[in-house]
Amino acid sequence: MSIAITDNAGPLDLNRNRGLHFSRRVFARNLLGLACVATLLVSTPARAAETVLVAAMGGYRKPVLELIEAFRKETGVEAQAAFGHIKQIETQARQNRGVAFLIGDKSLLEPTGLFSRFDRLGTGRLVLVARKGKSLSSPEDLKDAAFGRVALPHRTRTVFGGAADACVKRLHLADALSSKLLEVEGVPQVGSYLGSGEVDAGFVNKTEALALAGRAGPMLELPQSCYDPIEISLGTVRDRALTESQSRFQAFMQGDTARRIMTANGL
């Protein structure tokens, strides 16, 4: 088995996967316009109908890739995943009828009107992470001069950006942090800035915070009372006649293996 993961560093090199079928090339080509895209390609020969296509929000890249690999090992069925913000994955679902599932925050998925069914996968948790070398014991620490730039995901396009904004206000930190907050595209960008030390602290989901272990400093899980509950769901796109493989994926996502992976990733 070989796995090729492509992010936004450049065009997909499909020549390395000459055994891929046409439907897989179309799916990959449609993703080239996304700002934050990753695909998981497993080179086991399979008929197009056996491939499960999933689009997910970028903040859940790590658990989704783990879920896809566990699904492949458990069932022998091939799967691919693409990542982006809500508008990007919504566009994929509308343009590519092979995409049967979207994974992300239900509060952003539901308003699209795309879905016939939602299956709960976990609960999102907001975490404050300091860069390496900084100490952090309370959100109040952010008022200290030792903390310059503090990153958060986009306030309106991402659930965790909205949660961070709500927390800052409910903890009465808005005035003190108004000149420090740096709004970026999404959770992955906050994680990248923390890992490189370009910001002193950042608001991310617990999944990203766990992935940053060893590359960033201490993390502090924020009280869930300071932001609205966040439900992570698998949305099944309406008007899709599920193949046998897609039905198996839907069932797999409700099983013990999927639950263990989600829990291990802080969801």
C-alpha positions as CSV (number, residue, x, y, z in Angstrom):
1,M,0.0,0.0,0.0
2,S,1.2,3.5,-0.7
3,I,-0.4,6.7,0.6
4,A,0.0,10.1,-1.0
5,I,-1.2,13.2,0.9
6,T,-1.3,16.5,-1.0
7,D,-1.9,19.7,0.8
8,N,-1.8,23.2,-0.7
9,A,1.8,23.1,-1.6
10,G,1.2,22.6,-5.4
11,P,-0.7,20.6,-8.0
12,L,-1.5,17.0,-7.4
13,D,1.0,14.6,-9.0
14,L,-1.3,11.9,-10.2
15,N,1.5,10.2,-12.3
16,R,2.6,8.6,-9.1
17,N,-0.7,6.7,-8.9
18,R,-1.1,5.4,-12.4
19,G,-3.5,2.8,-11.3
20,L,-6.1,5.3,-10.3
21,H,-9.5,5.2,-12.1
22,F,-11.0,8.1,-13.9
23,S,-13.5,9.0,-11.1
24,R,-10.6,9.4,-8.7
25,R,-8.8,11.8,-11.1
26,V,-11.9,13.9,-11.5
27,F,-12.3,14.1,-7.7
28,A,-8.7,15.2,-7.3
29,R,-8.8,17.7,-10.2
30,N,-11.9,19.3,-8.7
31,L,-10.0,20.0,-5.5
32,L,-7.2,22.1,-7.1
33,G,-9.1,25.3,-6.5
34,L,-9.4,24.8,-2.8
35,A,-7.2,26.8,-0.5
36,C,-6.7,24.0,2.0
37,V,-6.9,20.6,0.4
38,A,-5.6,17.2,1.3
39,T,-6.4,13.9,-0.3
40,L,-5.8,10.4,1.0
41,L,-5.2,8.0,-1.9
42,V,-4.8,4.3,-1.2
43,S,-3.4,2.4,-4.2
44,T,-5.2,-0.8,-3.8
45,P,-7.1,-1.5,-7.1
46,A,-10.8,-0.9,-6.7
47,R,-13.8,-0.2,-8.8
48,A,-15.0,3.4,-8.8
49,A,-18.2,2.3,-7.0
50,E,-16.1,1.0,-4.1
51,T,-14.4,4.3,-3.3
52,V,-15.9,6.4,-0.6
53,L,-15.4,10.1,-1.0
54,V,-15.6,12.4,2.1
55,A,-15.2,16.1,2.5
56,A,-14.3,17.5,6.0
57,M,-13.5,20.7,7.7
58,G,-9.8,21.4,8.0
59,G,-9.7,21.4,11.7
60,Y,-10.5,17.7,11.8
61,R,-7.9,16.5,9.3
62,K,-6.0,14.3,11.7
63,P,-8.9,12.2,13.1
64,V,-10.6,12.0,9.6
65,L,-7.4,10.6,8.1
66,E,-7.2,8.1,11.0
67,L,-10.8,7.1,10.5
68,I,-10.3,6.5,6.8
69,E,-7.3,4.4,7.4
70,A,-9.0,2.4,10.1
71,F,-12.0,1.9,7.8
72,R,-9.8,0.6,5.0
73,K,-8.0,-1.8,7.3
74,E,-11.3,-3.1,8.8
75,T,-13.3,-3.4,5.5
76,G,-10.7,-3.4,2.6
77,V,-12.7,-0.6,1.0
78,E,-10.8,2.4,-0.4
79,A,-11.6,6.0,0.7
80,Q,-10.5,9.5,-0.1
81,A,-10.8,12.7,1.9
82,A,-10.7,16.4,1.0
83,F,-10.4,19.2,3.5
84,G,-11.4,22.9,3.5
85,H,-13.6,25.5,5.2
86,I,-17.4,25.1,5.1
87,K,-17.9,26.9,1.7
88,Q,-15.2,24.8,0.0
89,I,-16.5,21.4,1.2
90,E,-20.1,22.5,0.5
91,T,-19.1,23.3,-3.1
92,Q,-17.5,19.9,-3.4
93,A,-20.7,18.2,-2.3
94,R,-22.8,20.2,-4.8
95,Q,-20.4,19.7,-7.7
96,N,-19.4,16.1,-7.2
97,R,-22.2,13.6,-6.7
98,G,-19.6,11.1,-5.6
99,V,-19.2,13.0,-2.3
100,A,-21.8,11.3,0.0
101,F,-20.5,12.6,3.4
102,L,-19.3,15.8,5.0
103,I,-17.7,15.9,8.4
104,G,-17.7,19.0,10.6
105,D,-19.5,21.3,13.0
106,K,-23.3,20.6,12.7
107,S,-24.1,24.3,13.3
108,L,-22.3,25.1,10.0
109,L,-23.3,22.0,8.0
110,E,-27.0,22.2,8.8
111,P,-27.8,25.6,7.3
112,T,-26.5,24.4,3.8
113,G,-29.7,22.3,3.5
114,L,-27.6,19.5,1.9
115,F,-28.3,16.7,4.3
116,S,-30.9,14.0,4.8
117,R,-29.3,12.7,8.0
118,F,-26.8,13.7,10.7
119,D,-24.9,11.3,12.9
120,R,-23.2,12.7,16.0
121,L,-19.5,11.9,16.2
122,G,-18.3,13.9,19.2
123,T,-18.1,17.3,21.0
124,G,-15.8,20.1,20.1
125,R,-13.7,21.7,22.9
126,L,-12.0,25.1,22.7
127,V,-8.4,25.2,23.9
128,L,-6.0,28.0,24.4
129,V,-2.4,27.1,23.5
130,A,0.8,29.1,24.2
131,R,3.8,28.9,22.0
132,K,6.8,26.9,23.2
133,G,8.7,28.6,26.0
134,K,5.7,30.5,27.4
135,S,3.9,29.6,30.6
136,L,0.1,29.6,30.7
137,S,-2.2,29.0,33.7
138,S,-5.2,31.2,33.0
139,P,-6.8,33.1,30.1
140,E,-6.0,36.2,32.2
141,D,-2.4,35.6,31.4
142,L,-3.0,36.9,27.9
143,K,-3.3,40.4,29.3
144,D,0.4,40.3,30.3
145,A,2.9,42.1,28.1
146,A,4.7,38.7,27.6
147,F,1.8,37.8,25.2
148,G,1.9,39.9,22.0
149,R,0.0,38.4,19.1
150,V,-2.8,36.0,20.0
151,A,-4.3,34.1,17.0
152,L,-7.9,32.9,16.6
153,P,-9.7,31.3,13.6
154,H,-12.1,33.4,11.5
155,R,-14.9,34.6,13.8
156,T,-17.8,34.0,11.4
157,R,-16.6,31.3,9.0
158,T,-15.4,28.9,11.7
159,V,-17.2,27.5,14.8
160,F,-14.1,27.7,16.9
161,G,-13.4,31.3,15.9
162,G,-16.9,32.1,17.0
163,A,-16.4,30.2,20.2
164,A,-13.1,32.0,20.9
165,D,-14.7,35.4,20.3
166,A,-17.6,34.5,22.7
167,C,-15.1,33.3,25.3
168,V,-13.0,36.4,25.1
169,K,-16.1,38.5,25.6
170,R,-17.7,36.4,28.4
171,L,-14.4,36.3,30.3
172,H,-14.2,40.1,30.0
173,L,-11.0,40.1,28.1
174,A,-12.2,41.8,24.9
175,D,-10.9,45.3,25.7
176,A,-7.5,44.0,27.0
177,L,-6.9,41.8,23.9
178,S,-8.4,44.0,21.2
179,S,-5.0,45.1,19.9
180,K,-3.5,41.6,20.3
181,L,-5.9,39.4,18.4
182,L,-4.9,38.1,15.0
183,E,-7.8,36.6,13.0
184,V,-6.7,33.9,10.5
185,E,-8.5,31.6,8.1
186,G,-9.0,28.6,10.3
187,V,-7.8,26.3,13.1
188,P,-5.0,24.7,11.0
189,Q,-3.5,28.2,10.4
190,V,-3.5,29.0,14.1
191,G,-1.8,25.7,14.7
192,S,0.8,26.5,12.1
193,Y,1.6,29.9,13.6
194,L,1.9,28.4,17.1
195,G,4.2,25.7,15.8
196,S,6.5,28.2,14.1
197,G,6.4,30.6,17.0
198,E,4.9,33.4,15.0
199,V,2.2,34.1,17.6
200,D,2.5,33.9,21.4
201,A,-0.8,32.0,21.9
202,G,-3.8,30.9,19.9
203,F,-7.3,29.5,20.2
204,V,-7.8,26.1,18.6
205,N,-9.9,23.0,19.0
206,K,-8.7,20.2,21.3
207,T,-7.9,18.0,18.3
208,E,-5.4,20.6,17.0
209,A,-4.0,21.2,20.5
210,L,-3.2,17.5,20.9
211,A,-1.6,17.4,17.5
212,L,0.7,20.3,18.5
213,A,2.2,18.4,21.5
214,G,5.9,18.9,21.4
215,R,5.8,21.8,18.9
216,A,4.0,24.3,21.2
217,G,3.8,25.1,24.8
218,P,1.2,24.4,27.5
219,M,-2.5,24.1,26.6
220,L,-5.5,25.2,28.7
221,E,-9.0,23.8,28.0
222,L,-11.5,26.6,28.3
223,P,-14.7,26.2,30.3
224,Q,-17.6,25.1,28.0
225,S,-19.8,27.6,29.8
226,C,-18.0,30.4,27.9
227,Y,-19.1,29.3,24.4
228,D,-22.1,27.5,22.9
229,P,-22.0,23.7,22.6
230,I,-20.2,22.4,19.5
231,E,-21.4,19.1,17.9
232,I,-19.2,17.3,15.4
233,S,-21.3,15.3,12.9
234,L,-21.3,13.1,9.9
235,G,-23.7,14.6,7.4
236,T,-25.1,12.3,4.7
237,V,-25.9,14.3,1.6
238,R,-29.5,14.0,0.4
239,D,-30.5,12.6,-3.0
240,R,-27.5,10.2,-2.9
241,A,-28.3,6.5,-3.4
242,L,-25.7,5.1,-1.2
243,T,-23.5,2.3,-2.6
244,E,-22.8,-0.7,-0.4
245,S,-19.4,0.7,0.4
246,Q,-20.9,4.1,1.4
247,S,-23.4,2.3,3.6
248,R,-20.6,0.4,5.3
249,F,-18.7,3.7,5.9
250,Q,-21.8,5.2,7.5
251,A,-22.2,2.2,9.8
252,F,-18.4,2.2,10.6
253,M,-18.6,5.8,11.7
254,Q,-21.1,4.8,14.4
255,G,-19.0,1.9,15.7
256,D,-16.6,1.4,18.5
257,T,-13.4,1.9,16.4
258,A,-14.6,5.3,15.2
259,R,-15.6,6.3,18.7
260,R,-12.2,5.4,20.0
261,I,-10.4,7.4,17.3
262,M,-12.6,10.5,18.0
263,T,-12.1,10.2,21.8
264,A,-8.3,9.9,21.3
265,N,-8.4,13.1,19.3
266,G,-10.2,15.1,22.0
267,L,-13.7,14.8,20.5
